[in-house]
Amino acid sequence: MGWNGYQGTGNGELGTGNRELVTWHLALGTWNLELGTWHLERGTWNKKRNVLRTVQRRREKNGMRL
């Protein structure tokens, strides 16, 4: 009897666990959106870095010519 009562409590905890899991999935979904935005930002940042590298190369070439 005692074990069955414990099992009932376990099921209640499982129910709460499932609710937490749903919340966690929602949080994960939001995090995935943020990750997508971060990737877009990184892509833009990489383009900016490439432009800077090109400018640096040009300066180095000009410096060597002088």
PDB file with SEQRES, HELIX, SHEET and CRYST1 records, atoms N, CA, C and O in Angstrom:
SEQRES   1 A   66  MET GLY TRP ASN GLY TYR GLN GLY THR GLY ASN GLY GLU          
SEQRES   2 A   66  LEU GLY THR GLY ASN ARG GLU LEU VAL THR TRP HIS LEU          
SEQRES   3 A   66  ALA LEU GLY THR TRP ASN LEU GLU LEU GLY THR TRP HIS          
SEQRES   4 A   66  LEU GLU ARG GLY THR TRP ASN LYS LYS ARG ASN VAL LEU          
SEQRES   5 A   66  ARG THR VAL GLN ARG ARG ARG GLU LYS ASN GLY MET ARG          
SEQRES   6 A   66  LEU                                                          
HELIX    1 AA1 GLY A    2  ARG A   65  1                                  64    
CRYST1    1.000    1.000    1.000  90.00  90.00  90.00 P 1           1          
ATOM      1  N   MET A   1       0.849  -1.203   0.000  1.00  0.00           N  
ATOM      2  CA  MET A   1       0.000   0.000   0.000  1.00  0.00           C  
ATOM      3  C   MET A   1       0.887   1.256   0.000  1.00  0.00           C  
ATOM      4  O   MET A   1       0.665   2.207  -0.749  1.00  0.00           O  
ATOM      5  N   GLY A   2       1.878   1.211   0.857  1.00  0.00           N  
ATOM      6  CA  GLY A   2       2.772   2.366   0.981  1.00  0.00           C  
ATOM      7  C   GLY A   2       3.497   2.637  -0.330  1.00  0.00           C  
ATOM      8  O   GLY A   2       3.673   3.786  -0.736  1.00  0.00           O  
ATOM      9  N   TRP A   3       3.908   1.568  -0.974  1.00  0.00           N  
ATOM     10  CA  TRP A   3       4.647   1.698  -2.246  1.00  0.00           C  
ATOM     11  C   TRP A   3       3.750   2.274  -3.340  1.00  0.00           C  
ATOM     12  O   TRP A   3       4.186   3.085  -4.157  1.00  0.00           O  
ATOM     13  N   ASN A   4       2.461   1.829  -3.339  1.00  0.00           N  
ATOM     14  CA  ASN A   4       1.494   2.353  -4.306  1.00  0.00           C  
ATOM     15  C   ASN A   4       1.275   3.848  -4.100  1.00  0.00           C  
ATOM     16  O   ASN A   4       1.142   4.619  -5.050  1.00  0.00           O  
ATOM     17  N   GLY A   5       1.243   4.226  -2.838  1.00  0.00           N  
ATOM     18  CA  GLY A   5       1.097   5.653  -2.506  1.00  0.00           C  
ATOM     19  C   GLY A   5       2.299   6.426  -3.012  1.00  0.00           C  
ATOM     20  O   GLY A   5       2.165   7.536  -3.526  1.00  0.00           O  
ATOM     21  N   TYR A   6       3.465   5.838  -2.865  1.00  0.00           N  
ATOM     22  CA  TYR A   6       4.721   6.445  -3.337  1.00  0.00           C  
ATOM     23  C   TYR A   6       4.698   6.600  -4.865  1.00  0.00           C  
ATOM     24  O   TYR A   6       5.131   7.606  -5.427  1.00  0.00           O  
ATOM     25  N   GLN A   7       4.160   5.528  -5.516  1.00  0.00           N  
ATOM     26  CA  GLN A   7       4.060   5.534  -6.975  1.00  0.00           C  
ATOM     27  C   GLN A   7       3.143   6.676  -7.448  1.00  0.00           C  
ATOM     28  O   GLN A   7       3.396   7.328  -8.461  1.00  0.00           O  
ATOM     29  N   GLY A   8       2.066   6.888  -6.669  1.00  0.00           N  
ATOM     30  CA  GLY A   8       1.127   7.971  -6.979  1.00  0.00           C  
ATOM     31  C   GLY A   8       1.837   9.313  -6.915  1.00  0.00           C  
ATOM     32  O   GLY A   8       1.636  10.175  -7.770  1.00  0.00           O  
ATOM     33  N   THR A   9       2.667   9.481  -5.895  1.00  0.00           N  
ATOM     34  CA  THR A   9       3.445  10.711  -5.725  1.00  0.00           C  
ATOM     35  C   THR A   9       4.421  10.854  -6.894  1.00  0.00           C  
ATOM     36  O   THR A   9       4.639  11.941  -7.431  1.00  0.00           O  
ATOM     37  N   GLY A  10       4.991   9.718  -7.259  1.00  0.00           N  
ATOM     38  CA  GLY A  10       5.927   9.692  -8.395  1.00  0.00           C  
ATOM     39  C   GLY A  10       5.258  10.169  -9.674  1.00  0.00           C  
ATOM     40  O   GLY A  10       5.856  10.905 -10.460  1.00  0.00           O  
ATOM     41  N   ASN A  11       4.007   9.745  -9.879  1.00  0.00           N  
ATOM     42  CA  ASN A  11       3.262  10.156 -11.064  1.00  0.00           C  
ATOM     43  C   ASN A  11       2.972  11.655 -11.035  1.00  0.00           C  
ATOM     44  O   ASN A  11       3.011  12.340 -12.057  1.00  0.00           O  
ATOM     45  N   GLY A  12       2.681  12.138  -9.830  1.00  0.00           N  
ATOM     46  CA  GLY A  12       2.453  13.577  -9.664  1.00  0.00           C  
ATOM     47  C   GLY A  12       3.706  14.362 -10.015  1.00  0.00           C  
ATOM     48  O   GLY A  12       3.645  15.406 -10.666  1.00  0.00           O  
ATOM     49  N   GLU A  13       4.838  13.842  -9.574  1.00  0.00           N  
ATOM     50  CA  GLU A  13       6.132  14.465  -9.866  1.00  0.00           C  
ATOM     51  C   GLU A  13       6.426  14.400 -11.361  1.00  0.00           C  
ATOM     52  O   GLU A  13       7.011  15.320 -11.934  1.00  0.00           O  
ATOM     53  N   LEU A  14       6.008  13.292 -11.984  1.00  0.00           N  
ATOM     54  CA  LEU A  14       6.202  13.096 -13.413  1.00  0.00           C  
ATOM     55  C   LEU A  14       5.392  14.129 -14.197  1.00  0.00           C  
ATOM     56  O   LEU A  14       5.844  14.678 -15.202  1.00  0.00           O  
ATOM     57  N   GLY A  15       4.171  14.372 -13.694  1.00  0.00           N  
ATOM     58  CA  GLY A  15       3.302  15.375 -14.322  1.00  0.00           C  
ATOM     59  C   GLY A  15       3.946  16.747 -14.274  1.00  0.00           C  
ATOM     60  O   GLY A  15       3.934  17.484 -15.259  1.00  0.00           O  
ATOM     61  N   THR A  16       4.508  17.083 -13.126  1.00  0.00           N  
ATOM     62  CA  THR A  16       5.200  18.357 -12.944  1.00  0.00           C  
ATOM     63  C   THR A  16       6.425  18.394 -13.853  1.00  0.00           C  
ATOM     64  O   THR A  16       6.741  19.410 -14.472  1.00  0.00           O  
ATOM     65  N   GLY A  17       7.101  17.251 -13.910  1.00  0.00           N  
ATOM     66  CA  GLY A  17       8.278  17.117 -14.779  1.00  0.00           C  
ATOM     67  C   GLY A  17       7.924  17.374 -16.227  1.00  0.00           C  
ATOM     68  O   GLY A  17       8.686  18.017 -16.949  1.00  0.00           O  
ATOM     69  N   ASN A  18       6.779  16.881 -16.659  1.00  0.00           N  
ATOM     70  CA  ASN A  18       6.333  17.080 -18.031  1.00  0.00           C  
ATOM     71  C   ASN A  18       6.048  18.549 -18.308  1.00  0.00           C  
ATOM     72  O   ASN A  18       6.348  19.064 -19.385  1.00  0.00           O  
ATOM     73  N   ARG A  19       5.460  19.217 -17.311  1.00  0.00           N  
ATOM     74  CA  ARG A  19       5.183  20.643 -17.467  1.00  0.00           C  
ATOM     75  C   ARG A  19       6.498  21.413 -17.607  1.00  0.00           C  
ATOM     76  O   ARG A  19       6.617  22.323 -18.427  1.00  0.00           O  
ATOM     77  N   GLU A  20       7.474  21.029 -16.794  1.00  0.00           N  
ATOM     78  CA  GLU A  20       8.794  21.658 -16.845  1.00  0.00           C  
ATOM     79  C   GLU A  20       9.457  21.407 -18.189  1.00  0.00           C  
ATOM     80  O   GLU A  20      10.138  22.279 -18.729  1.00  0.00           O  
ATOM     81  N   LEU A  21       9.252  20.212 -18.724  1.00  0.00           N  
ATOM     82  CA  LEU A  21       9.811  19.818 -20.012  1.00  0.00           C  
ATOM     83  C   LEU A  21       9.220  20.673 -21.130  1.00  0.00           C  
ATOM     84  O   LEU A  21       9.930  21.094 -22.043  1.00  0.00           O  
ATOM     85  N   VAL A  22       7.906  20.926 -21.047  1.00  0.00           N  
ATOM     86  CA  VAL A  22       7.224  21.770 -22.041  1.00  0.00           C  
ATOM     87  C   VAL A  22       7.801  23.186 -21.972  1.00  0.00           C  
ATOM     88  O   VAL A  22       8.086  23.801 -22.999  1.00  0.00           O  
ATOM     89  N   THR A  23       7.967  23.692 -20.749  1.00  0.00           N  
ATOM     90  CA  THR A  23       8.536  25.030 -20.539  1.00  0.00           C  
ATOM     91  C   THR A  23       9.955  25.072 -21.092  1.00  0.00           C  
ATOM     92  O   THR A  23      10.361  26.041 -21.735  1.00  0.00           O  
ATOM     93  N   TRP A  24      10.695  24.006 -20.829  1.00  0.00           N  
ATOM     94  CA  TRP A  24      12.077  23.884 -21.291  1.00  0.00           C  
ATOM     95  C   TRP A  24      12.133  23.871 -22.819  1.00  0.00           C  
ATOM     96  O   TRP A  24      13.027  24.466 -23.420  1.00  0.00           O  
ATOM     97  N   HIS A  25      11.161  23.179 -23.447  1.00  0.00           N  
ATOM     98  CA  HIS A  25      11.095  23.138 -24.909  1.00  0.00           C  
ATOM     99  C   HIS A  25      10.788  24.518 -25.475  1.00  0.00           C  
ATOM    100  O   HIS A  25      11.338  24.909 -26.505  1.00  0.00           O  
ATOM    101  N   LEU A  26       9.912  25.250 -24.803  1.00  0.00           N  
ATOM    102  CA  LEU A  26       9.592  26.615 -25.225  1.00  0.00           C  
ATOM    103  C   LEU A  26      10.835  27.493 -25.110  1.00  0.00           C  
ATOM    104  O   LEU A  26      11.144  28.285 -26.000  1.00  0.00           O  
ATOM    105  N   ALA A  27      11.540  27.330 -23.989  1.00  0.00           N  
ATOM    106  CA  ALA A  27      12.776  28.081 -23.754  1.00  0.00           C  
ATOM    107  C   ALA A  27      13.810  27.729 -24.823  1.00  0.00           C  
ATOM    108  O   ALA A  27      14.521  28.599 -25.324  1.00  0.00           O  
ATOM    109  N   LEU A  28      13.882  26.440 -25.163  1.00  0.00           N  
ATOM    110  CA  LEU A  28      14.807  25.951 -26.176  1.00  0.00           C  
ATOM    111  C   LEU A  28      14.445  26.536 -27.547  1.00  0.00           C  
ATOM    112  O   LEU A  28      15.319  26.894 -28.336  1.00  0.00           O  
ATOM    113  N   GLY A  29      13.145  26.621 -27.806  1.00  0.00           N  
ATOM    114  CA  GLY A  29      12.663  27.212 -29.059  1.00  0.00           C  
ATOM    115  C   GLY A  29      13.093  28.667 -29.170  1.00  0.00           C  
ATOM    116  O   GLY A  29      13.523  29.120 -30.231  1.00  0.00           O  
ATOM    117  N   THR A  30      12.971  29.393 -28.062  1.00  0.00           N  
ATOM    118  CA  THR A  30      13.375  30.801 -28.010  1.00  0.00           C  
ATOM    119  C   THR A  30      14.877  30.897 -28.208  1.00  0.00           C  
ATOM    120  O   THR A  30      15.368  31.771 -28.924  1.00  0.00           O  
ATOM    121  N   TRP A  31      15.601  29.991 -27.567  1.00  0.00           N  
ATOM    122  CA  TRP A  31      17.062  29.948 -27.659  1.00  0.00           C  
ATOM    123  C   TRP A  31      17.497  29.667 -29.091  1.00  0.00           C  
ATOM    124  O   TRP A  31      18.482  30.231 -29.569  1.00  0.00           O  
ATOM    125  N   ASN A  32      16.750  28.782 -29.783  1.00  0.00           N  
ATOM    126  CA  ASN A  32      17.045  28.466 -31.185  1.00  0.00           C  
ATOM    127  C   ASN A  32      16.851  29.695 -32.065  1.00  0.00           C  
ATOM    128  O   ASN A  32      17.625  29.932 -32.992  1.00  0.00           O  
ATOM    129  N   LEU A  33      15.814  30.473 -31.768  1.00  0.00           N  
ATOM    130  CA  LEU A  33      15.564  31.709 -32.511  1.00  0.00           C  
ATOM    131  C   LEU A  33      16.720  32.676 -32.287  1.00  0.00           C  
ATOM    132  O   LEU A  33      17.205  33.315 -33.221  1.00  0.00           O  
ATOM    133  N   GLU A  34      17.160  32.775 -31.012  1.00  0.00           N  
ATOM    134  CA  GLU A  34      18.283  33.637 -30.656  1.00  0.00           C  
ATOM    135  C   GLU A  34      19.551  33.172 -31.352  1.00  0.00           C  
ATOM    136  O   GLU A  34      20.352  33.986 -31.809  1.00  0.00           O  
ATOM    137  N   LEU A  35      19.728  31.853 -31.430  1.00  0.00           N  
ATOM    138  CA  LEU A  35      20.889  31.263 -32.085  1.00  0.00           C  
ATOM    139  C   LEU A  35      20.879  31.605 -33.575  1.00  0.00           C  
ATOM    140  O   LEU A  35      21.916  31.908 -34.166  1.00  0.00           O  
ATOM    141  N   GLY A  36      19.678  31.550 -34.171  1.00  0.00           N  
ATOM    142  CA  GLY A  36      19.514  31.904 -35.581  1.00  0.00           C  
ATOM    143  C   GLY A  36      19.897  33.359 -35.818  1.00  0.00           C  
ATOM    144  O   GLY A  36      20.573  33.683 -36.795  1.00  0.00           O  
ATOM    145  N   THR A  37      19.458  34.232 -34.914  1.00  0.00           N  
ATOM    146  CA  THR A  37      19.774  35.659 -34.993  1.00  0.00           C  
ATOM    147  C   THR A  37      21.270  35.861 -34.835  1.00  0.00           C  
ATOM    148  O   THR A  37      21.884  36.662 -35.540  1.00  0.00           O  
ATOM    149  N   TRP A  38      21.855  35.109 -33.882  1.00  0.00           N  
ATOM    150  CA  TRP A  38      23.294  35.187 -33.609  1.00  0.00           C  
ATOM    151  C   TRP A  38      24.093  34.777 -34.840  1.00  0.00           C  
ATOM    152  O   TRP A  38      25.121  35.379 -35.151  1.00  0.00           O  
ATOM    153  N   HIS A  39      23.610  33.733 -35.550  1.00  0.00           N  
ATOM    154  CA  HIS A  39      24.278  33.285 -36.774  1.00  0.00           C  
ATOM    155  C   HIS A  39      24.207  34.359 -37.851  1.00  0.00           C  
ATOM    156  O   HIS A  39      25.167  34.571 -38.592  1.00  0.00           O  
ATOM    157  N   LEU A  40      23.070  35.033 -37.934  1.00  0.00           N  
ATOM    158  CA  LEU A  40      22.918  36.117 -38.904  1.00  0.00           C  
ATOM    159  C   LEU A  40      23.895  37.244 -38.567  1.00  0.00           C  
ATOM    160  O   LEU A  40      24.561  37.798 -39.441  1.00  0.00           O  
ATOM    161  N   GLU A  41      23.961  37.568 -37.261  1.00  0.00           N  
ATOM    162  CA  GLU A  41      24.875  38.605 -36.793  1.00  0.00           C  
ATOM    163  C   GLU A  41      26.322  38.216 -37.075  1.00  0.00           C  
ATOM    164  O   GLU A  41      27.127  39.052 -37.485  1.00  0.00           O  
ATOM    165  N   ARG A  42      26.649  36.951 -36.854  1.00  0.00           N  
ATOM    166  CA  ARG A  42      28.004  36.454 -37.107  1.00  0.00           C  
ATOM    167  C   ARG A  42      28.356  36.541 -38.581  1.00  0.00           C  
ATOM    168  O   ARG A  42      29.483  36.867 -38.954  1.00  0.00           O  
ATOM    169  N   GLY A  43      27.353  36.238 -39.419  1.00  0.00           N  
ATOM    170  CA  GLY A  43      27.553  36.323 -40.871  1.00  0.00           C  
ATOM    171  C   GLY A  43      27.888  37.741 -41.280  1.00  0.00           C  
ATOM    172  O   GLY A  43      28.783  37.964 -42.096  1.00  0.00           O  
ATOM    173  N   THR A  44      27.172  38.704 -40.714  1.00  0.00           N  
ATOM    174  CA  THR A  44      27.397  40.122 -40.998  1.00  0.00           C  
ATOM    175  C   THR A  44      28.769  40.527 -40.483  1.00  0.00           C  
ATOM    176  O   THR A  44      29.518  41.245 -41.147  1.00  0.00           O  
ATOM    177  N   TRP A  45      29.083  40.044 -39.271  1.00  0.00           N  
ATOM    178  CA  TRP A  45      30.363  40.352 -38.628  1.00  0.00           C  
ATOM    179  C   TRP A  45      31.522  39.793 -39.441  1.00  0.00           C  
ATOM    180  O   TRP A  45      32.559  40.443 -39.573  1.00  0.00           O  
ATOM    181  N   ASN A  46      31.353  38.582 -39.992  1.00  0.00           N  
ATOM    182  CA  ASN A  46      32.384  37.952 -40.830  1.00  0.00           C  
ATOM    183  C   ASN A  46      32.611  38.762 -42.099  1.00  0.00           C  
ATOM    184  O   ASN A  46      33.746  38.899 -42.555  1.00  0.00           O  
ATOM    185  N   LYS A  47      31.535  39.300 -42.671  1.00  0.00           N  
ATOM    186  CA  LYS A  47      31.642  40.126 -43.877  1.00  0.00           C  
ATOM    187  C   LYS A  47      32.442  41.380 -43.558  1.00  0.00           C  
ATOM    188  O   LYS A  47      33.302  41.798 -44.333  1.00  0.00           O  
ATOM    189  N   LYS A  48      32.142  41.980 -42.392  1.00  0.00           N  
ATOM    190  CA  LYS A  48      32.856  43.181 -41.955  1.00  0.00           C  
ATOM    191  C   LYS A  48      34.342  42.879 -41.773  1.00  0.00           C  
ATOM    192  O   LYS A  48      35.196  43.679 -42.158  1.00  0.00           O  
ATOM    193  N   ARG A  49      34.647  41.723 -41.186  1.00  0.00           N  
ATOM    194  CA  ARG A  49      36.031  41.310 -40.959  1.00  0.00           C  
ATOM    195  C   ARG A  49      36.764  41.107 -42.276  1.00  0.00           C  
ATOM    196  O   ARG A  49      37.938  41.458 -42.394  1.00  0.00           O  
ATOM    197  N   ASN A  50      36.081  40.541 -43.266  1.00  0.00           N  
ATOM    198  CA  ASN A  50      36.686  40.322 -44.583  1.00  0.00           C  
ATOM    199  C   ASN A  50      37.027  41.646 -45.245  1.00  0.00           C  
ATOM    200  O   ASN A  50      38.061  41.776 -45.900  1.00  0.00           O  
ATOM    201  N   VAL A  51      36.154  42.624 -45.070  1.00  0.00           N  
ATOM    202  CA  VAL A  51      36.376  43.963 -45.629  1.00  0.00           C  
ATOM    203  C   VAL A  51      37.609  44.569 -44.978  1.00  0.00           C  
ATOM    204  O   VAL A  51      38.452  45.160 -45.653  1.00  0.00           O  
ATOM    205  N   LEU A  52      37.710  44.418 -43.643  1.00  0.00           N  
ATOM    206  CA  LEU A  52      38.867  44.938 -42.911  1.00  0.00           C  
ATOM    207  C   LEU A  52      40.159  44.284 -43.379  1.00  0.00           C  
ATOM    208  O   LEU A  52      41.180  44.959 -43.511  1.00  0.00           O  
ATOM    209  N   ARG A  53      40.129  42.995 -43.627  1.00  0.00           N  
ATOM    210  CA  ARG A  53      41.308  42.256 -44.097  1.00  0.00           C  
ATOM    211  C   ARG A  53      41.754  42.760 -45.455  1.00  0.00           C  
ATOM    212  O   ARG A  53      42.947  42.928 -45.705  1.00  0.00           O  
ATOM    213  N   THR A  54      40.779  43.004 -46.342  1.00  0.00           N  
ATOM    214  CA  THR A  54      41.077  43.500 -47.690  1.00  0.00           C  
ATOM    215  C   THR A  54      41.749  44.866 -47.590  1.00  0.00           C  
ATOM    216  O   THR A  54      42.720  45.139 -48.296  1.00  0.00           O  
ATOM    217  N   VAL A  55      41.231  45.720 -46.713  1.00  0.00           N  
ATOM    218  CA  VAL A  55      41.789  47.061 -46.519  1.00  0.00           C  
ATOM    219  C   VAL A  55      43.215  46.957 -45.988  1.00  0.00           C  
ATOM    220  O   VAL A  55      44.102  47.683 -46.439  1.00  0.00           O  
ATOM    221  N   GLN A  56      43.439  46.059 -45.033  1.00  0.00           N  
ATOM    222  CA  GLN A  56      44.773  45.852 -44.458  1.00  0.00           C  
ATOM    223  C   GLN A  56      45.759  45.358 -45.509  1.00  0.00           C  
ATOM    224  O   GLN A  56      46.904  45.810 -45.538  1.00  0.00           O  
ATOM    225  N   ARG A  57      45.340  44.448 -46.363  1.00  0.00           N  
ATOM    226  CA  ARG A  57      46.184  43.903 -47.426  1.00  0.00           C  
ATOM    227  C   ARG A  57      46.597  44.997 -48.395  1.00  0.00           C  
ATOM    228  O   ARG A  57      47.753  45.082 -48.808  1.00  0.00           O  
ATOM    229  N   ARG A  58      45.619  45.838 -48.751  1.00  0.00           N  
ATOM    230  CA  ARG A  58      45.888  46.943 -49.671  1.00  0.00           C  
ATOM    231  C   ARG A  58      46.927  47.886 -49.080  1.00  0.00           C  
ATOM    232  O   ARG A  58      47.838  48.341 -49.771  1.00  0.00           O  
ATOM    233  N   ARG A  59      46.772  48.170 -47.789  1.00  0.00           N  
ATOM    234  CA  ARG A  59      47.704  49.065 -47.095  1.00  0.00           C  
ATOM    235  C   ARG A  59      49.108  48.471 -47.066  1.00  0.00           C  
ATOM    236  O   ARG A  59      50.100  49.173 -47.263  1.00  0.00           O  
ATOM    237  N   GLU A  60      49.172  47.154 -46.813  1.00  0.00           N  
ATOM    238  CA  GLU A  60      50.469  46.462 -46.769  1.00  0.00           C  
ATOM    239  C   GLU A  60      51.152  46.506 -48.138  1.00  0.00           C  
ATOM    240  O   GLU A  60      52.356  46.745 -48.238  1.00  0.00           O  
ATOM    241  N   LYS A  61      50.364  46.271 -49.190  1.00  0.00           N  
ATOM    242  CA  LYS A  61      50.892  46.297 -50.556  1.00  0.00           C  
ATOM    243  C   LYS A  61      51.387  47.695 -50.908  1.00  0.00           C  
ATOM    244  O   LYS A  61      52.454  47.851 -51.502  1.00  0.00           O  
ATOM    245  N   ASN A  62      50.613  48.705 -50.541  1.00  0.00           N  
ATOM    246  CA  ASN A  62      50.990  50.091 -50.802  1.00  0.00           C  
ATOM    247  C   ASN A  62      52.245  50.456 -50.031  1.00  0.00           C  
ATOM    248  O   ASN A  62      53.107  51.175 -50.537  1.00  0.00           O  
ATOM    249  N   GLY A  63      52.347  49.962 -48.811  1.00  0.00           N  
ATOM    250  CA  GLY A  63      53.514  50.220 -47.965  1.00  0.00           C  
ATOM    251  C   GLY A  63      54.768  49.595 -48.547  1.00  0.00           C  
ATOM    252  O   GLY A  63      55.849  50.178 -48.460  1.00  0.00           O  
ATOM    253  N   MET A  64      54.637  48.417 -49.140  1.00  0.00           N  
ATOM    254  CA  MET A  64      55.779  47.709 -49.722  1.00  0.00           C  
ATOM    255  C   MET A  64      56.244  48.391 -51.005  1.00  0.00           C  
ATOM    256  O   MET A  64      57.428  48.369 -51.338  1.00  0.00           O  
ATOM    257  N   ARG A  65      55.299  48.995 -51.719  1.00  0.00           N  
ATOM    258  CA  ARG A  65      55.620  49.663 -52.984  1.00  0.00           C  
ATOM    259  C   ARG A  65      56.446  50.921 -52.723  1.00  0.00           C  
ATOM    260  O   ARG A  65      57.357  51.247 -53.484  1.00  0.00           O  
ATOM    261  N   LEU A  66      56.117  51.620 -51.638  1.00  0.00           N  
ATOM    262  CA  LEU A  66      56.808  52.878 -51.327  1.00  0.00           C  
ATOM    263  C   LEU A  66      58.259  52.657 -50.928  1.00  0.00           C  
ATOM    264  O   LEU A  66      58.972  53.617 -50.636  1.00  0.00           O  
TER     265      LEU A  66                                                      
END                                                                             
